[in-house]
Amino acid sequence: MPPSTSTLLRFSRTARPAFRSSQANFFTSQACRTRFQFQSQFRQNAGKRWQSTTAESAEGHSWFKRMWDSPIGLKTVHFWAPIMKWALVIAGISDFYRPAEKLSLTQNAALTATGMIWTRWCLIIKPRNVLLAAVNFFLGIVGVIQVSRILAYNYRVKGEGPKVQAEAAKESVIESAKGLEKKVVEAVKKA
C-alpha cells in the first residue's frame, strides 16, 4: 500500500528540524567559521594582494618622502653604496689617459671581477638594487677595457702571452707574501 501524501508531508515536516540542526552544527563549527572568514577576507583583499604596503601609503606623499621611506631609499646603505662606488668608476675612467705600462693588471682584474660578480648579485638580492647593479656594470666595463689595454701592451712590447703574464703575476704575489712573512717573523721575535 502506497503511503499517502499526508504521511509523506508529515514525515518531511518532522525531518526538517533534524536536517536543520545538523546543518547548523556544521556551519557553526570552528573550522568551518575560520574557513568562511578567510574566504570573505580573501575576496575583500583580492585586488590588493599584489600591492605592497609602501605603494598604498605613498600615493599622496612627495618624492622626497617616498625616497626616504623606501627600502632602498636615502636613509639606507642600498642608496649610498652605489653613490660612493661611482668614485671607483670615475677613477678607472681617468686611468684611460695613463700609459698602459703604469697600470696594475691585478688591480684592474680585481675591479673587473668585482663588477661582473656584483652586477648579477644586485639583481638577485632583495630588495633588488638597480642603482648598485648599474654602477657595478660600468665598473666591470671599465675593468675589461683596462685589462685589455694592459694585456695588449704586454703582448706588443714585451712579447709576453697571457700565460707568461699570469705566471709573472703569480711570482710577484708569492715574493710579496714571503717579504711579508719575514716582516711578521721579525716583529714576533722583537715582541
Number of C-alpha atoms within 10 A of each C-alpha: 3 4 7 8 9 9 10 11 11 10 11 11 11 11 11 10 11 11 10 11 11 11 11 11 11 13 13 12 10 10 11 13 13 12 11 12 12 12 12 12 11 13 11 11 11 10 9 12 10 8 9 9 10 12 10 10 10 15 9 9 10 10 9 11 13 18 16 14 14 16 18 19 16 16 13 13 12 18 19 15 13 18 13 11 14 17 13 16 22 13 12 20 17 10 15 14 8 10 11 19 13 9 16 12 21 14 12 22 17 14 23 23 16 16 25 20 14 19 23 13 16 18 16 11 9 10 11 15 19 16 19 22 21 18 23 29 21 21 29 25 18 24 26 19 15 25 23 16 18 20 17 17 16 18 15 11 9 10 11 16 13 13 9 13 16 14 11 13 14 12 12 12 13 12 12 11 12 12 11 12 12 12 12 12 11 11 10 9 8 7 6
